[in-house]
Amino acid sequence: MSSQQIENVAIVGAGAMGAMYAAHFAAAGMPVTLVAGGERAQRLRRNGLTINGEPLRAEVFDAESPGAAEQATADLVIIAVKNSQLNAAIADVRPLVAAHTTFISVLNGLDSEARIAQKFDPDQVLLCVALAMDARREGNRVSYRQSGRLALGSATPGGQGQRLRELTCALDRAGLAWQAPEDMRHMMWWKFMVNVGVNQASALTRTPYGAFVPAGPCRELMESLMSEVVAVARAEEVELGRSDLDTWESVLSAQPAEGWTSMLQDVVAGRPSEVDIFAGRVVELGARHGIATPYNETALRVLRGLGYAVA
C-alpha cells in the first residue's frame, strides 16, 4: 500500500496532454521526469518543450542510457501515450516503479488500466478519465487554454483510499482540477461515448468542436455514432441516458469553437488514429451482443481505408 506523499512524478508520453500535466507539476516545485527511449529521448533533451511559451523544467529518462539504474523511483506515474504505444510505455517506465508507486492512465478507451494492472500490482493502478482539456502540440511547442479535470476512482473498491487521497493532494498542489465520481465505470463509458462521437466525427469531417454545436450534418453524425455506444453499453449493463447527453452538451459548449479533437489532430498530421479502440470496440461489442452498429462500421472502414488505423 502507498504510504507517502507524492513528490516525484514520471510522465510517459510528452505529447500535448503529457506535457501539459508535466508543466503543472513542475510549476508546483515537484520534480518531473519525462520517460522516453532512443531518438525520442535524444530529441527531448536536445530541443526541450515549451508550454504556453514557458520552457518545461523536466528531466528525461531513458531506460537504456548509462546511469539509468541509479534513477530514483517515481511516486506517481502518468501514462499519456497512444494505446498502440502502451506496451512499450510500460516497459520504458518499469525501472522507475516501486511498491509505493501509483499509476494513472489518461489514455482513451476502456482497457488501459487493466493492461497496466496485468504488469504491476493492481492495487497501484487507479481509474482515471481526463476531461475537457484543449492542449495541442506543434513541434516542441504545446499550448492550452484549459487543463480540464481528472475523474478518479478505485479499481479495487475499498482498497485504494490512501493512494487516492495522496493523488488528489498532489493534484491540488499542482493546480489540477479533479473529481471522484461514485461510479467510475459509468464515467469511463460516458467518456468512451463522447470519444466515439466527437473524436471520430471530427476526424471524418475535418471540422473543429464548433461544427458540432448547431444542428446539421456534423452534429447528426456525432449523435449517430454515440447512439450505438448507448446501445452496446446497455448490453454491458451500463446505462447511458439523457442526463449523460446533457452533460456532454455542457462540456461541448465550453470547448473553444476552433479547437481540435485529438483524433482530428492525428488525422491532419498523418498519424495513426484511435479508430480501432473507438469504432473497432463498438463494432466488436455490437457483434457480441447482436446489435447493429452501421455508423461505427463505416467509420472503421473509412479511417482504416485512408490509412489512419494502427498498422
Secondary structure, DSSP 8 states (H G I E B T S, - for coil): ---S----EEEE--SHHHHHHHHHHHHTT--EEEE--HHHHHHHHHH--EETTEE---EEE-TTSTTGGGS---SEEEE-S-GGGHHHHHHHHGGG--TT-EEEE--SSS-HHHHHHHHS-GGGB-EEEEES---EEETTEEE-S---EEEEE-SSTTS-HHHHHHHHHHHHHHT-EEE--S-HHHHHHHHHHHIIIIIHHHHHHT--GGGGSSSSHHHHHHHHHHHHHHHHHHHTT----HHHHHHHHHHHHHS-TT---HHHHHHHHT---STTTTHHHHHHHHHHHT---HHHHHHHHHHHHTT-S--
